[in-house]
Amino acid sequence: MKLFPYGHATHPQWQMAAGLVLAQLRAHLALPEYASAPPLGLLYITDQYAHDAQEILDHLSAELPEVTDWVGTVGVGIAANNVEYFDEPAMSLMLCDISSEHYRVFSGVAPLVHSGGAHAFTPHTALVHADAQTPDVPELIAELAQRTDSGYVFGGLASSRAEVVQFALRGDGNIAGQGKAGGVFHGGLSGVAFDADVALISRVTQGCLPIAPVHTVTACEGHLVTHLDGEPALDVLVRDLQIDLAKPQPALAKVRATLVGLAQAKDASIKRTGEFDEAVLVRHIIGLDPGRQAVAIAQAVEVGMQLTFCQRNAAAARADLMRIGAEIREALEPEEMTAELAGALNTDTDNQPHPARRMAGAIYVSCAGRGGPHFGSPSAELNIVRRALGDVPLVGFFAGGEIAHQELYGYTGVLTVFTA
């Protein structure tokens, strides 16, 4: 598997941005280290281009006839290697050098299924894009994950201040159930599933820091937590946040800045370094019920769950993003290496990934509330990813919710690397 060609650009007119992207792609396609005829395109656009989604897909498909399959979505921001585009018209495109027998594009009109016969396909994992307005999205994500052998899916919810669109096109529409669909969809889930022969490594990075001890949910009703550790939940919140409900304005301001970390009792929730691990789901506090001394959160809760009050923290997010980058690098290093190779891997003079690490391309889906604005400077989050991985082809978007394992996360990043 060679490097995945990619390109990205911003311009008020999508035709000009597409021209710049195509020029970058063609330059890559001509290089020996890049794939020359990759069939799968991953396309992300910012919401300024959402109304032109079908025209963009038709244009790129015509300009890149060797690319038969397309997947992607829209975001308030999109990502490429070392750069983030927020609040500006932009597109990012990567062409994946994966043989068509090893993946399947799916959408609402052509769902993911195990296929039989001569062209049997068994999904192992999947890149998923979803519309947050679709009813029961978390349940649909979990159900889709259960159709894969690994039970692991990754991706995110589209984010847009205009139309919410998804790209899902296979073989010029010649896919069972798709009919004459043009490849641009509204609502539901779409994406691409990969079989076990497509090697990838995926990690979740959290961005919140606990500000109080871990509690156990001892009584609840749906989204309403009534008791923590046997005490009224509202009393616990008041004590942990050190607020006075008799002074509602400063108290509510602090509650609005506070989130909840939830985990099953059997799962570890806090690392020794202080931040959450990926077993934790971060959710908003959506209301207080003084009459029942309860706290309402944006997630159905079960008795026995672990609950921690937390806040977003840029330093914790930065440290955790560096951690997952190091984990991916280490996972891709040879088990045995010479002293010379070890020295080469630790030398980053030109920021190029060493061939021993075998990275072909990457996808990064981050929360729309993260990115450079949260990390302190433009493109700061993607700069950290590049320092961690090297100059690897990368595309992605800033989502309204991030998908990993079988869960819908918030305030996280999901980094997935395709390996040779």
DRENDO-1510 file (C-alpha; in Angstrom, 1 decimal, always signed):
<recs>
REC; n; res; u; v; w
REC; 1; MET; +0.0; +0.0; +0.0 .
REC; 2; LYS; +1.5; +3.3; -1.1 .
REC; 3; LEU; +0.9; +6.8; +0.3 .
REC; 4; PHE; -2.7; +8.2; -0.3 .
REC; 5; PRO; -2.8; +11.2; -2.5 .
REC; 6; TYR; -4.5; +14.2; -0.9 .
REC; 7; GLY; -5.3; +17.8; -1.4 .
REC; 8; HIS; -7.0; +20.7; +0.3 .
REC; 9; ALA; -7.9; +24.3; -0.4 .
REC; 10; THR; -10.0; +27.3; +0.5 .
REC; 11; HIS; -11.7; +29.7; -1.9 .
REC; 12; PRO; -15.0; +31.6; -2.0 .
REC; 13; GLN; -15.8; +29.8; -5.3 .
REC; 14; TRP; -15.9; +26.0; -4.9 .
REC; 15; GLN; -14.7; +25.6; -8.5 .
REC; 16; MET; -11.5; +27.3; -7.8 .
REC; 17; ALA; -11.0; +25.3; -4.6 .
REC; 18; ALA; -11.6; +22.1; -6.5 .
REC; 19; GLY; -9.1; +23.1; -9.1 .
REC; 20; LEU; -6.4; +23.7; -6.4 .
REC; 21; VAL; -7.2; +20.3; -4.8 .
REC; 22; LEU; -7.1; +18.5; -8.2 .
REC; 23; ALA; -3.7; +20.1; -8.9 .
REC; 24; GLN; -2.3; +18.8; -5.6 .
REC; 25; LEU; -3.8; +15.3; -6.2 .
REC; 26; ARG; -2.3; +15.1; -9.7 .
REC; 27; ALA; +1.1; +16.1; -8.4 .
REC; 28; HIS; +0.9; +13.3; -5.8 .
REC; 29; LEU; -0.4; +10.8; -8.3 .
REC; 30; ALA; +2.7; +11.4; -10.4 .
REC; 31; LEU; +5.1; +10.6; -7.6 .
REC; 32; PRO; +6.4; +7.0; -7.2 .
REC; 33; GLU; +5.8; +6.9; -3.4 .
REC; 34; TYR; +2.1; +7.7; -3.9 .
REC; 35; ALA; -0.6; +5.5; -5.2 .
REC; 36; SER; -1.3; +6.0; -9.0 .
REC; 37; ALA; -4.9; +4.8; -9.3 .
REC; 38; PRO; -6.7; +4.7; -5.9 .
REC; 39; PRO; -10.4; +3.9; -6.2 .
REC; 40; LEU; -11.9; +5.4; -3.0 .
REC; 41; GLY; -12.3; +9.1; -2.3 .
REC; 42; LEU; -12.8; +10.6; +1.1 .
REC; 43; LEU; -14.3; +14.1; +0.7 .
REC; 44; TYR; -15.0; +16.7; +3.4 .
REC; 45; ILE; -16.4; +20.2; +2.8 .
REC; 46; THR; -17.2; +23.1; +5.1 .
REC; 47; ASP; -20.8; +24.2; +5.4 .
REC; 48; GLN; -20.3; +27.2; +3.0 .
REC; 49; TYR; -20.2; +24.6; +0.2 .
REC; 50; ALA; -23.1; +22.5; +1.5 .
REC; 51; HIS; -25.6; +23.8; -1.0 .
REC; 52; ASP; -23.3; +22.9; -3.9 .
REC; 53; ALA; -22.5; +19.4; -2.6 .
REC; 54; GLN; -24.0; +17.5; -5.6 .
REC; 55; GLU; -22.2; +19.8; -8.1 .
REC; 56; ILE; -18.9; +19.3; -6.3 .
REC; 57; LEU; -19.2; +15.6; -6.2 .
REC; 58; ASP; -20.2; +15.4; -9.9 .
REC; 59; HIS; -17.3; +17.7; -10.9 .
REC; 60; LEU; -14.7; +15.7; -8.9 .
REC; 61; SER; -16.1; +12.4; -10.2 .
REC; 62; ALA; -15.8; +13.6; -13.8 .
REC; 63; GLU; -12.2; +14.9; -13.2 .
REC; 64; LEU; -11.1; +11.7; -11.4 .
REC; 65; PRO; -12.7; +8.9; -13.4 .
REC; 66; GLU; -10.4; +6.3; -11.8 .
REC; 67; VAL; -12.1; +7.1; -8.4 .
REC; 68; THR; -15.3; +5.0; -8.5 .
REC; 69; ASP; -16.4; +5.3; -4.9 .
REC; 70; TRP; -16.9; +8.4; -2.7 .
REC; 71; VAL; -17.6; +8.9; +1.0 .
REC; 72; GLY; -17.6; +12.0; +3.1 .
REC; 73; THR; -19.7; +14.7; +4.8 .
REC; 74; VAL; -19.8; +18.4; +5.9 .
REC; 75; GLY; -18.4; +20.2; +8.9 .
REC; 76; VAL; -18.3; +23.7; +10.3 .
REC; 77; GLY; -14.6; +23.0; +10.1 .
REC; 78; ILE; -12.5; +20.5; +8.1 .
REC; 79; ALA; -9.0; +19.2; +8.5 .
REC; 80; ALA; -6.0; +18.2; +6.4 .
REC; 81; ASN; -2.4; +17.5; +7.3 .
REC; 82; ASN; -1.2; +20.4; +9.5 .
REC; 83; VAL; -4.1; +22.7; +8.7 .
REC; 84; GLU; -7.7; +23.5; +9.9 .
REC; 85; TYR; -10.3; +25.4; +8.0 .
REC; 86; PHE; -12.9; +27.0; +10.2 .
REC; 87; ASP; -15.6; +29.5; +9.1 .
REC; 88; GLU; -14.3; +29.6; +5.6 .
REC; 89; PRO; -15.3; +27.8; +2.4 .
REC; 90; ALA; -12.9; +24.8; +2.0 .
REC; 91; MET; -12.6; +21.2; +0.9 .
REC; 92; SER; -10.3; +18.4; +1.7 .
REC; 93; LEU; -9.9; +15.2; -0.3 .
REC; 94; MET; -7.9; +12.0; +0.1 .
REC; 95; LEU; -7.8; +9.1; -2.3 .
REC; 96; CYS; -7.3; +5.7; -0.6 .
REC; 97; ASP; -5.2; +3.0; -2.2 .
REC; 98; ILE; -7.5; +0.1; -1.1 .
REC; 99; SER; -8.7; -2.5; -3.5 .
REC; 100; SER; -12.4; -2.4; -4.1 .
REC; 101; GLU; -13.0; -6.0; -2.9 .
REC; 102; HIS; -11.8; -4.9; +0.6 .
REC; 103; TYR; -14.4; -2.2; +1.2 .
REC; 104; ARG; -18.1; -1.4; +0.7 .
REC; 105; VAL; -19.8; +2.0; +0.6 .
REC; 106; PHE; -23.1; +2.1; +2.4 .
REC; 107; SER; -25.9; +4.6; +2.9 .
REC; 108; GLY; -29.6; +4.8; +4.0 .
REC; 109; VAL; -30.7; +3.4; +0.6 .
REC; 110; ALA; -27.9; +0.8; +0.4 .
REC; 111; PRO; -27.3; -0.4; +4.0 .
REC; 112; LEU; -24.3; -2.3; +5.2 .
REC; 113; VAL; -24.8; -6.1; +4.9 .
REC; 114; HIS; -22.7; -9.3; +4.9 .
REC; 115; SER; -22.7; -10.3; +1.2 .
REC; 116; GLY; -22.4; -13.8; -0.1 .
REC; 117; GLY; -21.7; -15.5; -3.3 .
REC; 118; ALA; -18.6; -15.0; -5.5 .
REC; 119; HIS; -18.1; -11.4; -4.2 .
REC; 120; ALA; -18.5; -12.2; -0.5 .
REC; 121; PHE; -17.7; -9.3; +1.8 .
REC; 122; THR; -17.4; -9.4; +5.6 .
REC; 123; PRO; -17.2; -6.0; +7.3 .
REC; 124; HIS; -14.6; -5.8; +10.0 .
REC; 125; THR; -14.8; -2.1; +10.9 .
REC; 126; ALA; -16.3; +1.0; +9.3 .
REC; 127; LEU; -15.9; +4.8; +8.9 .
REC; 128; VAL; -19.3; +6.3; +9.7 .
REC; 129; HIS; -20.9; +9.7; +9.1 .
REC; 130; ALA; -24.3; +10.5; +10.6 .
REC; 131; ASP; -26.9; +13.3; +10.8 .
REC; 132; ALA; -27.5; +14.3; +14.4 .
REC; 133; GLN; -31.2; +15.0; +13.6 .
REC; 134; THR; -31.8; +11.3; +12.8 .
REC; 135; PRO; -33.9; +9.7; +15.5 .
REC; 136; ASP; -32.1; +7.3; +17.8 .
REC; 137; VAL; -28.6; +8.0; +16.4 .
REC; 138; PRO; -26.7; +6.4; +19.3 .
REC; 139; GLU; -28.7; +3.2; +18.9 .
REC; 140; LEU; -28.2; +3.1; +15.1 .
REC; 141; ILE; -24.4; +3.5; +15.6 .
REC; 142; ALA; -24.4; +0.6; +18.1 .
REC; 143; GLU; -26.5; -1.5; +15.7 .
REC; 144; LEU; -24.2; -0.7; +12.8 .
REC; 145; ALA; -21.1; -1.6; +14.9 .
REC; 146; GLN; -22.7; -5.0; +15.7 .
REC; 147; ARG; -22.8; -5.8; +12.0 .
REC; 148; THR; -19.0; -5.7; +11.9 .
REC; 149; ASP; -16.7; -8.5; +13.1 .
REC; 150; SER; -14.7; -6.2; +15.4 .
REC; 151; GLY; -17.6; -4.3; +16.8 .
REC; 152; TYR; -15.5; -1.1; +16.2 .
REC; 153; VAL; -16.7; +1.9; +14.1 .
REC; 154; PHE; -15.2; +5.4; +13.9 .
REC; 155; GLY; -16.3; +8.7; +12.5 .
REC; 156; GLY; -18.6; +11.5; +13.5 .
REC; 157; LEU; -21.8; +13.5; +13.2 .
REC; 158; ALA; -21.9; +16.0; +10.5 .
REC; 159; SER; -21.9; +19.6; +11.7 .
REC; 160; SER; -23.4; +22.4; +9.6 .
REC; 161; ARG; -25.1; +25.8; +9.9 .
REC; 162; ALA; -26.6; +25.2; +6.4 .
REC; 163; GLU; -27.6; +21.9; +4.8 .
REC; 164; VAL; -26.4; +18.6; +6.5 .
REC; 165; VAL; -25.1; +16.5; +3.6 .
REC; 166; GLN; -23.3; +13.2; +3.3 .
REC; 167; PHE; -21.5; +11.7; +0.4 .
REC; 168; ALA; -21.9; +8.0; -0.4 .
REC; 169; LEU; -21.5; +6.8; -3.9 .
REC; 170; ARG; -20.2; +3.4; -5.3 .
REC; 171; GLY; -19.5; +2.5; -8.9 .
REC; 172; ASP; -21.5; +5.3; -10.5 .
REC; 173; GLY; -24.6; +4.4; -8.6 .
REC; 174; ASN; -24.4; +0.7; -9.5 .
REC; 175; ILE; -25.0; -0.6; -6.0 .
REC; 176; ALA; -28.0; -2.6; -4.8 .
REC; 177; GLY; -30.7; -0.3; -3.5 .
REC; 178; GLN; -29.0; +2.9; -4.6 .
REC; 179; GLY; -30.6; +3.1; -8.0 .
REC; 180; LYS; -30.1; +6.5; -9.6 .
REC; 181; ALA; -29.1; +8.2; -6.4 .
REC; 182; GLY; -26.5; +10.9; -7.1 .
REC; 183; GLY; -24.4; +10.2; -4.0 .
REC; 184; VAL; -25.5; +13.1; -1.8 .
REC; 185; PHE; -27.7; +12.2; +1.1 .
REC; 186; HIS; -29.6; +14.0; +3.9 .
REC; 187; GLY; -30.2; +12.2; +7.2 .
REC; 188; GLY; -29.4; +8.8; +8.4 .
REC; 189; LEU; -26.0; +7.1; +8.4 .
REC; 190; SER; -23.5; +6.5; +5.6 .
REC; 191; GLY; -19.8; +5.6; +5.2 .
REC; 192; VAL; -17.5; +2.8; +4.1 .
REC; 193; ALA; -16.9; -0.6; +5.7 .
REC; 194; PHE; -13.5; -2.3; +5.5 .
REC; 195; ASP; -12.7; -6.0; +5.8 .
REC; 196; ALA; -10.1; -7.5; +8.0 .
REC; 197; ASP; -7.4; -7.2; +5.3 .
REC; 198; VAL; -7.4; -3.4; +5.6 .
REC; 199; ALA; -5.0; -2.7; +8.5 .
REC; 200; LEU; -5.7; +0.3; +10.6 .
REC; 201; ILE; -5.1; +1.7; +14.1 .
REC; 202; SER; -7.6; +3.9; +15.8 .
REC; 203; ARG; -7.4; +5.8; +19.1 .
REC; 204; VAL; -9.7; +8.2; +21.0 .
REC; 205; THR; -8.4; +11.3; +22.8 .
REC; 206; GLN; -10.4; +13.0; +25.5 .
REC; 207; GLY; -10.3; +16.7; +26.3 .
REC; 208; CYS; -11.8; +17.0; +29.8 .
REC; 209; LEU; -10.4; +16.9; +33.3 .
REC; 210; PRO; -12.2; +15.7; +36.4 .
REC; 211; ILE; -12.8; +18.4; +39.0 .
REC; 212; ALA; -14.4; +16.2; +41.7 .
REC; 213; PRO; -14.2; +12.7; +43.0 .
REC; 214; VAL; -15.8; +9.7; +41.2 .
REC; 215; HIS; -19.3; +8.9; +42.4 .
REC; 216; THR; -21.6; +5.9; +42.0 .
REC; 217; VAL; -25.1; +6.4; +40.7 .
REC; 218; THR; -27.3; +4.8; +43.3 .
REC; 219; ALA; -30.7; +6.0; +42.0 .
REC; 220; CYS; -31.9; +7.4; +38.7 .
REC; 221; GLU; -34.8; +7.7; +36.3 .
REC; 222; GLY; -33.9; +7.8; +32.6 .
REC; 223; HIS; -31.8; +11.0; +32.2 .
REC; 224; LEU; -32.4; +12.1; +35.8 .
REC; 225; VAL; -29.8; +11.3; +38.4 .
REC; 226; THR; -31.5; +11.4; +41.8 .
REC; 227; HIS; -28.8; +10.0; +44.1 .
REC; 228; LEU; -25.0; +9.7; +44.1 .
REC; 229; ASP; -23.4; +7.5; +46.7 .
REC; 230; GLY; -26.7; +7.4; +48.5 .
REC; 231; GLU; -27.0; +11.2; +48.7 .
REC; 232; PRO; -29.3; +13.5; +46.8 .
REC; 233; ALA; -27.5; +14.2; +43.5 .
REC; 234; LEU; -28.1; +18.0; +43.7 .
REC; 235; ASP; -26.4; +18.2; +47.1 .
REC; 236; VAL; -23.4; +16.3; +45.7 .
REC; 237; LEU; -23.1; +18.7; +42.8 .
REC; 238; VAL; -23.4; +21.8; +45.0 .
REC; 239; ARG; -20.6; +20.4; +47.3 .
REC; 240; ASP; -18.3; +19.4; +44.4 .
REC; 241; LEU; -18.7; +22.6; +42.5 .
REC; 242; GLN; -18.7; +24.8; +45.7 .
REC; 243; ILE; -21.6; +26.8; +44.6 .
REC; 244; ASP; -24.5; +28.4; +46.5 .
REC; 245; LEU; -28.0; +28.0; +44.9 .
REC; 246; ALA; -29.1; +31.0; +46.9 .
REC; 247; LYS; -26.9; +33.0; +44.5 .
REC; 248; PRO; -28.3; +31.7; +41.2 .
REC; 249; GLN; -26.4; +33.8; +38.7 .
REC; 250; PRO; -22.8; +32.7; +39.6 .
REC; 251; ALA; -24.1; +29.2; +40.5 .
REC; 252; LEU; -25.7; +28.6; +37.1 .
REC; 253; ALA; -22.7; +30.0; +35.3 .
REC; 254; LYS; -20.5; +27.4; +37.0 .
REC; 255; VAL; -23.0; +24.6; +36.3 .
REC; 256; ARG; -23.1; +25.6; +32.6 .
REC; 257; ALA; -19.3; +25.3; +32.5 .
REC; 258; THR; -19.4; +21.9; +34.0 .
REC; 259; LEU; -19.9; +18.5; +32.2 .
REC; 260; VAL; -20.4; +15.0; +33.4 .
REC; 261; GLY; -18.1; +12.0; +32.7 .
REC; 262; LEU; -19.9; +8.7; +32.7 .
REC; 263; ALA; -18.6; +5.1; +32.7 .
REC; 264; GLN; -19.8; +1.7; +33.5 .
REC; 265; ALA; -18.7; +0.5; +36.9 .
REC; 266; LYS; -16.4; -2.2; +35.4 .
REC; 267; ASP; -14.5; +0.3; +33.3 .
REC; 268; ALA; -11.6; +2.4; +34.3 .
REC; 269; SER; -12.5; +6.1; +34.1 .
REC; 270; ILE; -9.5; +8.2; +35.0 .
REC; 271; LYS; -5.8; +7.7; +34.0 .
REC; 272; ARG; -3.0; +8.1; +36.5 .
REC; 273; THR; -2.2; +11.3; +34.6 .
REC; 274; GLY; -5.5; +12.8; +35.6 .
REC; 275; GLU; -7.6; +12.9; +32.4 .
REC; 276; PHE; -10.3; +10.5; +31.3 .
REC; 277; ASP; -9.7; +7.4; +29.2 .
REC; 278; GLU; -11.9; +6.4; +26.3 .
REC; 279; ALA; -14.3; +4.3; +28.5 .
REC; 280; VAL; -15.8; +7.6; +29.6 .
REC; 281; LEU; -18.6; +9.4; +27.8 .
REC; 282; VAL; -18.7; +13.2; +28.4 .
REC; 283; ARG; -22.2; +14.7; +28.5 .
REC; 284; HIS; -23.9; +18.0; +29.2 .
REC; 285; ILE; -25.8; +18.9; +32.4 .
REC; 286; ILE; -29.2; +19.8; +30.9 .
REC; 287; GLY; -31.1; +20.8; +34.1 .
REC; 288; LEU; -31.4; +20.9; +37.8 .
REC; 289; ASP; -34.5; +19.7; +39.7 .
REC; 290; PRO; -34.5; +21.3; +43.2 .
REC; 291; GLY; -37.9; +19.6; +44.0 .
REC; 292; ARG; -36.4; +16.2; +43.7 .
REC; 293; GLN; -32.8; +17.2; +44.5 .
REC; 294; ALA; -31.8; +15.7; +41.1 .
REC; 295; VAL; -29.5; +16.5; +38.2 .
REC; 296; ALA; -30.6; +15.9; +34.6 .
REC; 297; ILE; -27.9; +15.0; +32.0 .
REC; 298; ALA; -27.9; +14.4; +28.3 .
REC; 299; GLN; -27.6; +10.6; +28.6 .
REC; 300; ALA; -29.8; +7.8; +29.9 .
REC; 301; VAL; -28.2; +6.6; +33.2 .
REC; 302; GLU; -28.2; +3.3; +35.0 .
REC; 303; VAL; -27.7; +2.4; +38.6 .
REC; 304; GLY; -24.1; +1.5; +39.3 .
REC; 305; MET; -22.6; +3.8; +36.7 .
REC; 306; GLN; -19.6; +5.9; +37.7 .
REC; 307; LEU; -20.1; +9.7; +37.4 .
REC; 308; THR; -17.6; +12.5; +37.7 .
REC; 309; PHE; -18.1; +16.2; +37.3 .
REC; 310; CYS; -15.5; +17.6; +34.8 .
REC; 311; GLN; -14.6; +20.6; +32.7 .
REC; 312; ARG; -12.9; +21.1; +29.3 .
REC; 313; ASN; -9.2; +21.6; +29.7 .
REC; 314; ALA; -6.9; +22.6; +26.9 .
REC; 315; ALA; -3.7; +21.3; +28.6 .
REC; 316; ALA; -5.3; +17.9; +29.3 .
REC; 317; ALA; -6.5; +17.8; +25.7 .
REC; 318; ARG; -3.1; +18.6; +24.3 .
REC; 319; ALA; -1.3; +16.0; +26.5 .
REC; 320; ASP; -3.8; +13.3; +25.7 .
REC; 321; LEU; -3.5; +14.0; +21.9 .
REC; 322; MET; +0.2; +13.7; +22.2 .
REC; 323; ARG; -0.3; +10.4; +24.1 .
REC; 324; ILE; -2.4; +8.7; +21.4 .
REC; 325; GLY; +0.1; +9.9; +18.7 .
REC; 326; ALA; +2.9; +8.2; +20.6 .
REC; 327; GLU; +0.8; +5.1; +21.0 .
REC; 328; ILE; +0.2; +4.9; +17.3 .
REC; 329; ARG; +3.9; +5.4; +16.5 .
REC; 330; GLU; +4.9; +2.7; +19.0 .
REC; 331; ALA; +2.4; +0.3; +17.6 .
REC; 332; LEU; +3.8; +0.7; +14.1 .
REC; 333; GLU; +7.4; +0.3; +15.0 .
REC; 334; PRO; +9.1; -3.0; +14.2 .
REC; 335; GLU; +9.3; -5.4; +17.2 .
REC; 336; GLU; +13.0; -5.8; +16.6 .
REC; 337; MET; +15.2; -3.0; +15.2 .
REC; 338; THR; +18.9; -2.2; +15.0 .
REC; 339; ALA; +20.4; +0.7; +16.9 .
REC; 340; GLU; +20.7; +2.6; +13.6 .
REC; 341; LEU; +16.9; +2.2; +12.9 .
REC; 342; ALA; +16.0; +3.2; +16.4 .
REC; 343; GLY; +18.0; +6.4; +16.0 .
REC; 344; ALA; +16.4; +7.1; +12.6 .
REC; 345; LEU; +12.9; +6.7; +14.1 .
REC; 346; ASN; +13.8; +9.2; +16.8 .
REC; 347; THR; +15.2; +11.7; +14.4 .
REC; 348; ASP; +12.7; +14.1; +13.0 .
REC; 349; THR; +14.8; +16.5; +10.9 .
REC; 350; ASP; +12.3; +16.8; +8.0 .
REC; 351; ASN; +9.1; +15.7; +9.7 .
REC; 352; GLN; +8.7; +12.8; +7.3 .
REC; 353; PRO; +7.3; +9.5; +8.6 .
REC; 354; HIS; +10.0; +6.8; +8.5 .
REC; 355; PRO; +9.1; +3.9; +6.1 .
REC; 356; ALA; +9.4; +1.4; +9.0 .
REC; 357; ARG; +6.2; +2.9; +10.5 .
REC; 358; ARG; +4.2; +2.1; +7.3 .
REC; 359; MET; +1.6; +4.9; +7.5 .
REC; 360; ALA; -0.3; +5.3; +4.2 .
REC; 361; GLY; -2.9; +7.9; +5.4 .
REC; 362; ALA; -5.0; +9.1; +8.3 .
REC; 363; ILE; -8.5; +10.3; +9.2 .
REC; 364; TYR; -9.0; +12.7; +12.1 .
REC; 365; VAL; -12.5; +13.5; +13.4 .
REC; 366; SER; -12.5; +16.1; +16.2 .
REC; 367; CYS; -15.2; +17.9; +18.1 .
REC; 368; ALA; -16.4; +21.2; +16.6 .
REC; 369; GLY; -15.6; +22.8; +20.0 .
REC; 370; ARG; -11.9; +21.8; +19.8 .
REC; 371; GLY; -9.5; +22.8; +17.0 .
REC; 372; GLY; -7.2; +25.7; +17.0 .
REC; 373; PRO; -9.5; +28.0; +19.0 .
REC; 374; HIS; -9.5; +25.6; +21.9 .
REC; 375; PHE; -5.8; +24.7; +21.7 .
REC; 376; GLY; -4.7; +28.3; +21.5 .
REC; 377; SER; -3.7; +29.2; +17.9 .
REC; 378; PRO; -4.9; +28.5; +14.4 .
REC; 379; SER; -4.5; +24.9; +13.3 .
REC; 380; ALA; -2.9; +24.1; +16.7 .
REC; 381; GLU; -4.7; +20.8; +17.1 .
REC; 382; LEU; -3.6; +19.5; +13.6 .
REC; 383; ASN; -0.1; +20.8; +14.3 .
REC; 384; ILE; +0.1; +18.4; +17.3 .
REC; 385; VAL; -1.1; +15.5; +15.1 .
REC; 386; ARG; +1.5; +16.2; +12.5 .
REC; 387; ARG; +4.3; +16.4; +15.1 .
REC; 388; ALA; +3.1; +13.0; +16.4 .
REC; 389; LEU; +2.7; +11.2; +13.1 .
REC; 390; GLY; +5.0; +13.1; +10.7 .
REC; 391; ASP; +4.0; +14.4; +7.3 .
REC; 392; VAL; +1.3; +11.7; +6.7 .
REC; 393; PRO; -1.6; +12.3; +4.2 .
REC; 394; LEU; -4.6; +13.2; +6.4 .
REC; 395; VAL; -8.2; +14.5; +6.0 .
REC; 396; GLY; -11.0; +14.9; +8.5 .
REC; 397; PHE; -13.7; +17.2; +9.9 .
REC; 398; PHE; -14.9; +18.9; +13.0 .
REC; 399; ALA; -18.0; +17.1; +14.1 .
REC; 400; GLY; -21.1; +17.6; +16.2 .
REC; 401; GLY; -20.3; +14.3; +18.0 .
REC; 402; GLU; -17.5; +11.8; +17.6 .
REC; 403; ILE; -18.0; +8.1; +16.9 .
REC; 404; ALA; -15.6; +5.3; +18.2 .
REC; 405; HIS; -16.2; +1.7; +19.3 .
REC; 406; GLN; -20.0; +1.6; +19.5 .
REC; 407; GLU; -20.4; +4.9; +21.2 .
REC; 408; LEU; -21.1; +8.6; +20.5 .
REC; 409; TYR; -18.6; +10.8; +22.3 .
REC; 410; GLY; -18.3; +14.6; +22.9 .
REC; 411; TYR; -15.3; +16.9; +23.1 .
REC; 412; THR; -13.0; +14.2; +21.8 .
REC; 413; GLY; -10.8; +13.4; +18.8 .
REC; 414; VAL; -10.7; +10.1; +16.9 .
REC; 415; LEU; -7.5; +9.5; +15.0 .
REC; 416; THR; -7.3; +6.5; +12.6 .
REC; 417; VAL; -4.2; +5.6; +10.6 .
REC; 418; PHE; -4.2; +3.2; +7.6 .
REC; 419; THR; -1.1; +1.1; +7.6 .
REC; 420; ALA; +0.7; -0.8; +4.9 .
</recs>
